[in-house]
């Protein structure tokens, strides 16, 4: 083992000592990425990862700096932008990313991006031309 590999291993163990915790948060993040369009909540995510929802919440926040719910919202907004730039309607986009109400989707989208989905779509189509 080279000196650098030993140092990397030492630093990794000092910063991220518990591999089980890492596996839990990484697995949760992968699950959210693959199922963002489904109805996800903390109870389901903790059940999938076989851990307490409060423990999962603390771990996810520690390693990613945000809660699983916040991460899910960010993921959905990012996918919404992709759908809107590809030409999907606002309603199609809303349902494709897992929202049940176009009005709540539009409100959240505007809070996160500063513009409505329709405004975002117009702006992105304008820049494509």
C-alpha positions, 0 to 999 in steps of 0.5 A: 500500500502506497503512502498516499493510499494509506493517508486517504484511508486514514482520512476516510476513516477519521471523517467517515468512520462508520461504513454502515452509516455511509451505506444507509445515506448513499442507499437512501439517496440512490432510492430517491434518485430512482423513485423521485416520481413516486410518493416518498416520505420519511417512513417509507425511506426508513423502512427501505433502509431498515433504520429509524426515521429519526436516525435516517434524518440525522444521518442524511442531514449530516452527510448531505447538509439537507433532509431527505425531503429537501433533497427530494424536492431539489431532485424533482425541481431539477427533473422538472426543468429537464421536462420543461426544456424538452417541451412537456406541458406544465401539467405533464411535468407536474405528474411526471415528477410525482406531484399531485397538484399542478398549483402546488407544483407551480408554487414550489417551482416559483419559490425555488427558481424565482419564476413559474414553470411556464416562464421558465419554459419560455425563457429556456426555449427562447435561449435555444433559438 
